[in-house]
Amino acid sequence: MEIANIGPAGLRERILRSFRPAPVSSPLLTDPADDAAVLEPGEGRQMISASAMMLEGVHFDLVYFPLRYLGFKAVTKGVSRIVAMGGRAEGVEVSVGLSARFQVEDVEALMSGIREACETYGCGLMGCHFTSSRTGLMLSTHVVGSVEHGRYLRSDTAQANDLICVTGDLGAAFLGLTMLEREKQVFDRMGQEDYAPDFGGGAYFLSRQMRPVARHDLSPSPIGTEIRPSAMTEVTEGLAGDLLRLCDLSSVGCRIYEERLPILAETRQQAETLGLDPTAIACNGGEDYELLFTLPLTDKELIEGLEGVTMIGFVTDASMGCRLVSSGGSETPLRSQSTTTTEEP
């Protein structure tokens, strides 16, 4: 069905029906059709907000990116930033720019992914807005969250001698993007009739790229509610880029160890199959949506043996710079070489 047949107001109402009522856990007091949103996060909590934008041809390619997954990922981008500050997502507002080629069913598919994300993260839809676009699909999300008063985390508070830790595993999302781009090239060369995609057991890599999940399961802290990291940020631009930014903001240096990087065996194997360096994609691949944090040395025992958290190095004085220590013990400057085209600048 063409959008012109029901008009912008009809499209909006059609979409909003599926978002009512808001999740029970959401503090949202208003309907998404209201002029603005009212939230009541509870006594003793502070508000956090984060925004993200995705542009077709820059951050995603609809040749291989399903609209439903795109909607889910757009919400994840904002939620991940809330989680990185020790908060929980409470509500999301969505703005969508649509070119003439999109049908009502396309919008419904996109919004079904956003609805699924709201259910996953326990947040309500504060509002959605549609407008025309001359250059394809534009998707913007604004996520509002809350955190216990005075307990928010920052990325400029790391101290010398702190431990550097990261959650989950790294590099899988970039492998998913590499596989999708490879298959697109085959598709362009062979044509639609003769094309049969071959992802060869790459389901995990594809899911990490197309439907990443923010680490809301670890909020407000990856190591329990009683102990706070000294600093924390998300891993979206690649471990190297995000760690360098954290060090720059905190006016410190760092040492991280190649042999300590959390790279799954299947990620190493697939990277080598594709002719890629596992360490390079872990450091620069991006879009892992994991948490990178620092912790006082006195709390080292809290993470030893903690499942899903890896200690990868330590914070140094700024004069020592930021370096990667190889498996052989040699040190090289830690560099950010963004290899992904899907993350906003």
C-alpha positions as CSV (number, residue, x, y, z in Angstrom):
1,M,0.0,0.0,0.0
2,E,1.3,3.4,-0.9
3,I,1.7,5.9,2.0
4,A,-0.1,8.5,0.0
5,N,-3.3,6.4,0.2
6,I,-3.6,6.9,4.0
7,G,-1.4,10.0,4.5
8,P,1.1,10.8,7.2
9,A,-1.5,11.0,10.0
10,G,-3.0,7.7,9.0
11,L,0.4,6.1,8.8
12,R,1.3,7.4,12.3
13,E,-1.9,6.1,13.9
14,R,-1.6,2.8,12.2
15,I,1.9,2.3,13.6
16,L,1.1,3.6,17.1
17,R,-1.7,1.0,17.6
18,S,0.9,-1.7,18.0
19,F,2.8,0.2,20.7
20,R,-0.1,0.5,23.1
21,P,0.1,-0.1,26.0
22,A,3.7,0.7,27.0
23,P,5.6,-2.1,28.8
24,V,4.7,-2.4,32.5
25,S,8.3,-1.5,33.5
26,S,8.2,1.8,31.7
27,P,7.8,5.0,33.6
28,L,6.1,6.6,30.6
29,L,2.8,8.3,31.6
30,T,1.7,9.6,28.2
31,D,0.5,8.1,24.9
32,P,3.0,8.2,22.0
33,A,0.4,10.3,20.1
34,D,0.6,13.1,22.7
35,D,2.5,16.3,21.9
36,A,5.3,15.4,24.2
37,A,6.3,12.7,26.6
38,V,6.0,12.7,30.4
39,L,8.1,10.2,32.4
40,E,8.2,9.5,36.1
41,P,11.4,7.6,36.7
42,G,11.0,7.4,40.5
43,E,12.4,9.1,43.5
44,G,16.1,9.5,43.7
45,R,16.9,8.9,40.0
46,Q,18.4,11.3,37.5
47,M,17.6,11.4,33.8
48,I,20.0,10.5,30.9
49,S,19.5,11.1,27.2
50,A,21.2,9.8,24.1
51,S,20.6,10.2,20.4
52,A,21.7,8.3,17.3
53,M,21.2,8.7,13.6
54,M,21.4,6.2,10.7
55,L,21.5,7.2,7.0
56,E,20.9,4.8,4.1
57,G,24.1,4.4,2.1
58,V,26.2,5.6,5.0
59,H,25.3,3.4,8.0
60,F,23.4,0.6,6.3
61,D,22.6,-1.0,3.0
62,L,19.0,-2.2,2.4
63,V,20.2,-4.6,-0.2
64,Y,21.0,-7.0,2.6
65,F,19.7,-5.3,5.8
66,P,16.1,-6.3,6.7
67,L,14.1,-3.3,7.9
68,R,13.0,-5.1,11.0
69,Y,16.6,-5.6,12.1
70,L,17.4,-2.0,11.2
71,G,14.7,-0.8,13.6
72,F,16.0,-3.0,16.4
73,K,19.5,-1.8,15.8
74,A,18.6,1.9,15.8
75,V,17.1,1.6,19.3
76,T,20.1,-0.5,20.5
77,K,22.5,2.4,19.5
78,G,20.8,4.7,21.9
79,V,20.2,2.2,24.7
80,S,23.8,1.1,24.6
81,R,24.9,4.7,25.4
82,I,22.5,4.8,28.3
83,V,23.8,1.5,29.7
84,A,27.4,2.7,29.3
85,M,26.6,5.4,31.9
86,G,25.1,2.9,34.3
87,G,21.5,3.7,33.5
88,R,18.5,1.9,32.2
89,A,16.4,2.9,29.2
90,E,13.0,4.3,29.9
91,G,11.6,5.7,26.6
92,V,12.5,6.1,23.0
93,E,11.4,8.7,20.4
94,V,11.8,7.9,16.7
95,S,12.0,10.1,13.6
96,V,11.9,8.6,10.1
97,G,12.6,10.1,6.7
98,L,11.1,8.2,3.9
99,S,11.7,8.5,0.1
100,A,8.8,7.7,-2.3
101,R,9.9,4.1,-2.9
102,F,8.8,3.0,0.6
103,Q,5.4,1.4,1.1
104,V,3.2,1.2,4.3
105,E,4.4,-2.4,4.7
106,D,8.0,-1.3,4.8
107,V,7.3,1.2,7.6
108,E,5.4,-1.5,9.5
109,A,8.4,-3.9,9.2
110,L,10.8,-1.1,10.4
111,M,8.6,-0.2,13.3
112,S,8.1,-3.9,14.3
113,G,11.8,-4.0,15.0
114,I,11.6,-0.9,17.1
115,R,8.7,-2.4,19.0
116,E,10.7,-5.6,19.6
117,A,13.6,-3.5,20.9
118,C,11.3,-1.6,23.3
119,E,10.0,-4.9,24.6
120,T,13.6,-6.2,25.0
121,Y,14.8,-3.1,26.9
122,G,11.6,-2.5,28.8
123,C,11.1,1.0,27.5
124,G,8.0,2.7,26.0
125,L,7.7,4.6,22.7
126,M,7.5,8.3,23.6
127,G,6.6,9.3,20.0
128,C,7.3,8.7,16.3
129,H,7.4,11.2,13.5
130,F,7.5,10.7,9.7
131,T,8.7,13.0,7.0
132,S,9.8,12.9,3.4
133,S,13.3,12.3,2.2
134,R,14.9,12.8,-1.2
135,T,17.9,10.5,-0.5
136,G,16.5,7.2,0.8
137,L,15.8,6.2,4.4
138,M,16.8,8.3,7.4
139,L,16.3,7.0,10.9
140,S,16.9,8.9,14.1
141,T,16.3,7.7,17.7
142,H,16.4,9.6,21.0
143,V,16.5,7.4,24.1
144,V,15.8,8.7,27.6
145,G,17.0,6.7,30.6
146,S,17.5,7.1,34.3
147,V,20.1,6.2,36.8
148,E,20.3,6.2,40.6
149,H,21.1,9.7,41.8
150,G,24.8,10.3,41.7
151,R,25.6,6.8,40.5
152,Y,26.1,7.6,36.8
153,L,29.3,6.6,35.2
154,R,31.6,8.7,33.0
155,S,34.4,8.1,30.5
156,D,36.7,10.8,31.8
157,T,37.4,9.5,35.3
158,A,39.9,6.6,34.8
159,Q,43.0,6.8,37.1
160,A,46.6,5.5,36.7
161,N,47.0,1.9,37.8
162,D,43.3,1.1,37.2
163,L,42.6,-2.2,35.5
164,I,41.1,-2.2,32.0
165,C,38.2,-4.6,31.4
166,V,35.8,-5.4,28.6
167,T,32.6,-7.5,28.5
168,G,31.7,-10.2,26.0
169,D,33.8,-10.9,22.8
170,L,35.1,-8.6,20.1
171,G,35.3,-8.7,16.3
172,A,32.3,-10.8,15.4
173,A,30.2,-7.8,14.2
174,F,32.8,-6.7,11.7
175,L,33.0,-10.3,10.3
176,G,29.3,-10.2,9.8
177,L,29.6,-6.9,7.8
178,T,32.4,-8.4,5.8
179,M,30.4,-11.4,4.9
180,L,27.4,-9.3,3.9
181,E,29.5,-7.1,1.7
182,R,31.1,-10.1,0.1
183,E,27.8,-11.6,-0.8
184,K,26.5,-8.3,-2.1
185,Q,29.4,-8.2,-4.6
186,V,28.5,-11.8,-5.7
187,F,24.9,-10.7,-6.1
188,D,25.9,-7.7,-8.2
189,R,28.1,-9.9,-10.4
190,M,25.7,-12.8,-10.9
191,G,22.3,-11.1,-10.9
192,Q,19.2,-12.0,-8.8
193,E,18.2,-15.1,-10.8
194,D,21.4,-16.9,-10.4
195,Y,22.3,-15.8,-6.9
196,A,22.3,-18.1,-3.8
197,P,23.8,-16.6,-0.7
198,D,26.5,-18.6,1.1
199,F,27.2,-17.5,4.7
200,G,28.7,-20.9,5.7
201,G,27.9,-21.1,9.3
202,G,28.1,-17.4,9.9
203,A,24.8,-16.9,11.8
204,Y,26.5,-15.6,14.9
205,F,28.5,-13.0,13.0
206,L,25.4,-11.9,11.1
207,S,23.4,-11.5,14.2
208,R,26.1,-9.4,15.9
209,Q,26.1,-7.1,12.9
210,M,22.4,-6.8,12.1
211,R,20.7,-7.4,15.4
212,P,23.1,-6.4,18.2
213,V,21.8,-6.3,21.8
214,A,22.9,-3.6,24.2
215,R,24.4,-5.0,27.5
216,H,21.3,-3.9,29.5
217,D,21.7,-7.1,31.4
218,L,24.8,-5.7,33.1
219,S,23.4,-2.3,34.1
220,P,24.0,-0.5,36.4
221,S,27.5,-2.2,36.6
222,P,29.1,-5.2,35.0
223,I,30.5,-6.3,38.4
224,G,27.5,-5.9,40.6
225,T,25.5,-3.0,42.1
226,E,27.9,-2.5,45.1
227,I,31.1,-1.8,43.2
228,R,31.3,0.9,40.5
229,P,33.8,1.1,37.7
230,S,36.0,4.1,37.9
231,A,35.1,4.9,34.2
232,M,33.1,3.2,31.5
233,T,32.1,3.6,27.9
234,E,30.6,1.5,25.1
235,V,32.6,-0.3,22.4
236,T,31.1,0.8,19.1
237,E,34.0,2.4,17.1
238,G,36.3,-0.5,17.9
239,L,38.2,-1.2,21.1
240,A,41.2,0.9,20.1
241,G,39.2,4.0,19.2
242,D,37.0,3.8,22.3
243,L,39.9,3.1,24.6
244,L,41.9,6.0,23.1
245,R,39.0,8.3,23.6
246,L,38.6,7.2,27.2
247,C,42.3,7.7,27.9
248,D,42.3,11.1,26.2
249,L,39.3,12.3,28.2
250,S,40.9,11.0,31.4
251,S,44.4,12.3,30.6
252,V,46.0,8.9,31.1
253,G,47.8,6.3,29.1
254,C,47.3,2.5,28.8
255,R,48.7,-0.9,28.1
256,I,46.5,-3.7,26.7
257,Y,47.7,-7.2,25.9
258,E,47.0,-8.9,22.6
259,E,46.8,-12.3,24.3
260,R,44.1,-11.1,26.6
261,L,41.7,-9.8,24.0
262,P,38.4,-11.7,24.1
263,I,38.2,-13.1,20.6
264,L,36.2,-16.3,20.2
265,A,37.9,-19.3,18.5
266,E,35.3,-19.3,15.7
267,T,36.0,-15.5,15.2
268,R,39.7,-16.2,14.8
269,Q,39.0,-19.0,12.4
270,Q,36.6,-17.0,10.3
271,A,38.9,-14.0,10.2
272,E,41.8,-16.1,9.0
273,T,39.5,-17.7,6.3
274,L,38.6,-14.2,5.1
275,G,42.3,-13.1,5.2
276,L,41.9,-10.8,8.1
277,D,44.0,-10.3,11.3
278,P,41.9,-11.3,14.4
279,T,43.7,-8.7,16.5
280,A,43.0,-5.9,14.0
281,I,39.3,-6.6,13.8
282,A,39.0,-6.8,17.6
283,C,40.7,-3.5,18.0
284,N,39.2,-1.7,15.0
285,G,36.2,-3.6,13.7
286,G,33.5,-1.7,15.7
287,E,29.9,-2.1,16.5
288,D,30.4,-4.7,19.2
289,Y,28.1,-2.9,21.7
290,E,30.1,-4.3,24.6
291,L,31.2,-2.3,27.7
292,L,34.7,-1.1,28.3
293,F,35.5,-0.1,31.8
294,T,38.3,0.6,34.3
295,L,38.4,-0.6,37.9
296,P,40.7,0.2,40.8
297,L,43.5,-2.3,41.3
298,T,42.2,-3.0,44.8
299,D,39.0,-4.5,43.3
300,K,40.9,-7.0,41.1
301,E,39.6,-10.0,42.9
302,L,36.0,-9.0,41.9
303,I,36.7,-9.8,38.3
304,E,38.9,-12.8,38.5
305,G,36.9,-15.7,37.3
306,L,33.9,-13.5,36.6
307,E,32.1,-14.9,33.5
308,G,31.8,-12.6,30.5
309,V,34.3,-10.0,31.7
310,T,38.0,-10.0,30.6
311,M,40.8,-8.0,32.1
312,I,42.8,-6.8,29.1
313,G,45.4,-4.4,30.6
314,F,45.9,-1.4,32.9
315,V,45.9,2.4,32.9
316,T,49.2,4.2,33.0
317,D,50.4,7.8,33.4
318,A,49.7,9.9,30.3
319,S,53.4,10.2,29.7
320,M,53.7,6.5,28.9
321,G,51.2,6.7,26.0
322,C,48.7,4.1,24.8
323,R,50.3,0.9,23.6
324,L,49.4,-2.7,22.6
325,V,51.6,-5.4,23.9
326,S,52.0,-8.3,21.5
327,S,52.0,-11.9,22.4
328,G,55.8,-11.8,22.0
329,G,56.1,-8.9,24.5
330,S,56.8,-6.0,22.0
331,E,54.9,-2.8,22.3
332,T,53.4,-0.8,19.5
333,P,51.3,2.4,19.6
334,L,47.6,1.7,19.9
335,R,46.0,3.2,16.8
336,S,42.4,3.6,15.8
337,Q,41.9,2.6,12.2
338,S,38.1,2.5,11.8
339,T,37.3,-0.3,9.3
340,T,33.5,-0.1,9.6
341,T,31.3,2.1,7.5
342,T,28.2,1.6,9.5
343,E,28.9,3.6,12.7
344,E,28.2,7.3,12.7
345,P,31.3,9.6,12.9
